[in-house]
Amino acid sequence: MSEFPHAMLREIFEQPEAMRRTLALYAGGQSLNAEAFAPLDQWLNPRGEVLIAASGSSRHAGLAAEILLEDLCGLSVDVEYASEWGCRGTANPRHPSVLVISQSGETSDTLAALRQARDRGERTLAIANVPGSAMLREAGAAMVLAAGRELAIPATKSFTCQLTALYLLAIYLGRQTGAMDSAEADRNLRELQAMPAQIESQLEGWRNATAALAKAYADASTFLYLGRGIHYAIAREGALKMKESSYVHAEGYPAGELKHGPNALVGEDVPLVVLATADRGLEDSMLRYEKTLQLLEDMKKQGARVIALANAGDAQVAAQATHMIEIEPAGEYLLPIAEVIPLQFFSYFMALEHGIDVDRPRNLSKAVIEQ
């Protein structure tokens, strides 16, 4: 335990192995496990419409899933706060397939959303980390995660396992709908299976880099986290981790929205955290990258302090950012799994700088069972 003085730090380091365990549940060798996915065979509605209901970090996983399922599978996806959707009594006449996501599988507002969908006759799927939890029992289909017990209040390994399961779900649905041919599905699965080792090799570097950054930015009163496309979900998650772990205010925004108001806040005590990675083999990703690079140039002229997450060796981003965290290249839809981990580390070390009990932040609990 001397290497890991807190459960949160240990659980950050456990993520590669947690991902491997989760992968093993749903994929064997170079193919998906047909038996594991059999309960999902009738889950997708005939029009390919999906509604995702979740809260907190799980909703951020849902935001990433929205991009995954739309871009890779051609589905139509909406993401709702479970606490809000459960208060809307009007039934959706289109009866979308409903996906609920939860770490505990017991979160009251998400469980209420699941029950509401089930009572309306909608096809339901639950993703949760606790075997035997209410959501996994009550949903029409279930994907249990294998993150293992998560002791720290801030979600770390459960979140990356959610992203892993959602990517597996996208591969399965892509094949089911015909949006993905077998060669593409096999390639996507191989790339996902390579992620745990790739992440493992970067953990110590991220740990050291973010510990130094926390000392440099300990005086910040607010952070603005910015990302485009699927990376917006990780900007939201990074900001949430900062708030709940260190009590430092942070907000996540789409990068293109900075100049539509939030830029008024940017100054010496309000730094930016910008996700500026790119998949250089994907045209859309490079378009987002070029726009983000222009934003970084504008922010440098403005005198902003900027922490950028970028591809390892990216000299263009390094020239514009105050500090840069390097991420080894990966596919556009896999980069979020890697990106979120240095943001977890950064929140952890910021909490230490502020003297916070990072495993037990005030006013929070692991499963929100009352609203």
N, C-alpha and C positions, 0 to 999 in steps of 0.2 A: 504493500500500500504506500510505501514511501515515495514511489515514482508518481503515484496518483493520489494526491492529498484530498481530492474531491471525487465523488461519484461521477459528476458531469465530465471531468477530464478523462476518467477511465472509460466512460461510455463513448466519448468522442473517438478514442483509440480503438474501441471494440467494433467500430462500424464496418470495416472490411469483412471481418468474420461473420458479423450479423447479416451482411448482404449475401455472403456465400451460403449461409444456412437457408435464407429465404429463397435464393435461387434454386437450391437443391430440392425444395418442395415442389417446384413448378417446371423444372427443366432437368432433363437427364442427358448427359453428353451434349450433342449438338442439336437437340430438338426439344420442343415443349413436351411436357408430360400430359398425354391425352387424357389420362384418368383424372388428373388434378383439375383440368379445365372442363371436364364433361358436365358438371353442374351448371356451367355458364352457357351451355349450348343454346338455350331458349331465352337467355336474359335480354338480348338486344331487341328493341321493338322494331317492327317492319320498316319504319321510316328512318331508322338510325338516329334516334333522338335520345339524348342522355341528359339527365339532371344530376348534378353532384351536390350533395348537402354535407357540410362539415363545419367545424369551428376551429379557431386558433391555427396552430401549425398544420393541422390536418386539412384545413381549407386552403392553405398555401400549396400543399401537395395537390389538392384538387385543381387549383389554378394552373399548375404545371400539366396536370392530366388533361385539362381542356385543350391546351395546345397540342399535346401528344395525340389525342384522339381525333382532333380535327385535321391536323396536318398529315398524320400517318395513316389514318383510317377513313377519312372523309366523313366523319360523323358530325352531327350538330349538337353542341354541348353548351349547357348553361351551368354556372357555378353559383350556389346560393349559400349565404350564412344559414346554418341549420336553425339558429335561434330566431331568425327572421322568417324563413320559409315556413316554419312550423306554426307561425302566427297568422298565416294567410289561409283563410278558410276556403277560398275559391279553388275548386279542383281544376287542374290543367286538362282541358278536353282532349289533348293530344296524347295523354298518358305516356310520358317518356319513361324510359328505363331509368331507375333511380339507383345511384351509387352513393353510399354513405361511407365516410372514412373517419376512423377514430383510433387513437393510441390505445385507450383502455377498453373500448367496446361497450362502455357503460355511460358515456357522457349523455346527460339527460336530454339536452335539446336535440342532439343528433339521433338519439334513440327515439324521441318523439317524432322526428321527421321520417324515420324509417317506418314506424308504426302507421303514420298517416298515409304514406305511400302504399304500404301493404294493404291498408283498409280500403284504398281507392282502386285496388286491383292492379296496381302497377308492378312491374317486374323489378325486384330489388336485389342488390348485391352489396355486401358489407366487406370492408377491409379493416382489420383491427389486429392488434398485437397480442391480445390476451386470449388464449384458447378457452373455449367454453363461455366467453362473455356473451351478454344478452344480444348484442347486434349480430354476432356470428351465429347464434342459435336461431334468431328470429327472421333473418333475411332469407330470401328464396335461394340465394347462392352466397358463398362466402370464400374469401381468401384470407387465411390466417397468415400473419407474419412470423418470422422466427428471430426477432431482434433480441429476445431474451428479456429478462426483467429489467426495467429502466427505473432506477432509484431517484435520480435527480429530477426535480420538477421540470426544468427546461428540456423539451424533447430534442434528442439528437439522433441516436441510432434508430429509434422508431420512425423518424422522419425519412431518413435515407432508405430504410426498408420499405416505407410506403412508396417512395419514388421508384424503387426497384420493382415492386409488385405492379405498379401502374404501367411501367414500361413493358413488363411481361404481358399485362392485359392488352396493351396496344398491339403487341405482336400477334397475340391470339385473335383479337378482333380484326386486325388488318388482314389476316389470312381468311377469317370467316367471311368478311365482306368482299374479298377479292381485291382490296386496295393495295395489298402487298403480295407479291409473288413469293414462291418458296425460297428463291435465292436471296431476295431482300430480307425476308424473315430470318433466314439462317444467318445472314451477315449481321443483322441487328442483334440477334441473340449472342453471337460470338463476341461482339463489341461490348455488350452488357456484361458478359461473363468475365471479360478482361478488366472491368472497372475495379473490383476489389483490390487486385494486386497493384494497379496503377495508383489508387488512392493510398494504399499502404506505404508505397515508396515516397509519398509526399508529406506524410503526417509530421515527421520531425521538423522538416523545413518550415511547414506552416506554423507549427507550435512556436518555433523560435522567432519567426518573423512577426507573428501577431502579438507575442509577449512584448517585443520592442515597440510595436505600434501602439499598444495600449498605454505604455509609458509616455509616448509622444503626444497622444491625443486624450490623455486623462482629463484635461481641462475643458474638453468640449461640452457644451450645454445641450446640443441637439445634433443628430446626424440625419442627413437625407441620403437614403439608399436608392439607387437608380438602376433600372434594367429594362431591356426591351424584349418583346416576345416572351418566350418561356422563362427568360431570365428575370422578368418582372416578378414572377412568383418567388424567386429566391431573394430579390430585393426586399419583398414584403417579409419573408421569413427572417432574413438577417436583421431587419429593423425590430421585429418582434423579439428575437433573441436578445438584442441589446436592451430593450425596455425591461423585459422580465428578469434578465440575469443581473444587470448592473444598475437598474433604476435610472439610466440615462435615456432621455427621450430620443426617439428615432422614428422616422416615417419612411415607408417604401413607396416610390412613385414610378410610373413609366418614365423612362429617361426623356422622352419627347415632351413631357408635361412640365419639366422644370421651369421653363420660361413662361409658363401660364400661371404664374403666381408664386410658387415656392422659392424661386430665385431671389425674391426679396429678403429671404432669411439668411442667404448664404453670406458668410463672413468668417472672420478668424475663429470664432467660437462655434460655428455651425459648418463643419466639414461635410464633404460628400464622399460616399462610398459608391463607386461606379463599376458595374459589371460590364467589362469590355472584352470578353473572350469572343472567339469566332471559330466557326467551322469553315475553313478555307475551301472546302470542296462543295459548299452549298451557297448558291447565289443569294438567297434571302438572308442568310446569316451574314454574308459579307456586306449587304446593303445596311443591315442594322449596325454592323461594325463601323462602317464609314461614317454613318450619322453620329455614332457615339464618339468616334475620334474627333469629329468637328465640335461636338459639345465639350470635349476635354480641352480642345484648343481655346474655345471661348472662355471656359472657366479659368484657364491659366491666365489669360489676359485680364480677367476680372479679379485675379489675386486669390482665388479660392484654394483652400487646402483640400487635396483630393487623394483618396486611397483608391487605386484601380486594381481590379482583378482582371488579369489578361493572360494570354497565351505565353508560356515560357519563352523568353527571348524576344518578346515583342518590343522592339526599340522605338516604334512610333508612339505607343502608349506610354512607355517609360519616359519619353521626352516631354510629355504633356502633364503627367501626374506628379504629385508630390512624393508619393510612395506607391510601389506596385507589389502586389502579391501574384506570384507566378502559378499558373495552372497548366499542367501538361495537356497537350491537344487531345481532343476527343470529339465525337460527333455532337452536333448541335443539341440533340435531345438527351444526351448523356452528360453534357457539361454541368447541368444544374446539380447533379449528385455530387460532383467534386467541388463545385463553387461554394456550396453551403457550408462545407466543413471548415475552411479558414474563417468564415463568418461566425461559426460556433466558437472556435478558438478565440477570436477577437472579443466576443461578448464575455467569454469566461475570464480572460485576462483583464478586461475592463472592470468586471465585478471585483476582482482581487484588488485592483487599484483603488476602488471605492470602498473596500472593506466589507463587501456584501457576502453573506452566507449563500454562495452560488447554488448549492443543492436545494436550499429551502427559502426561496425568495418570499417576501412578505405577501400576504393576502392571496396566495395562489395554492392550488392543490393539483394533484396528478389527474384526477377525474372530476370534472365539474358536474356534480349530480343534483344541484339545486340552482334555479334561476330566480 
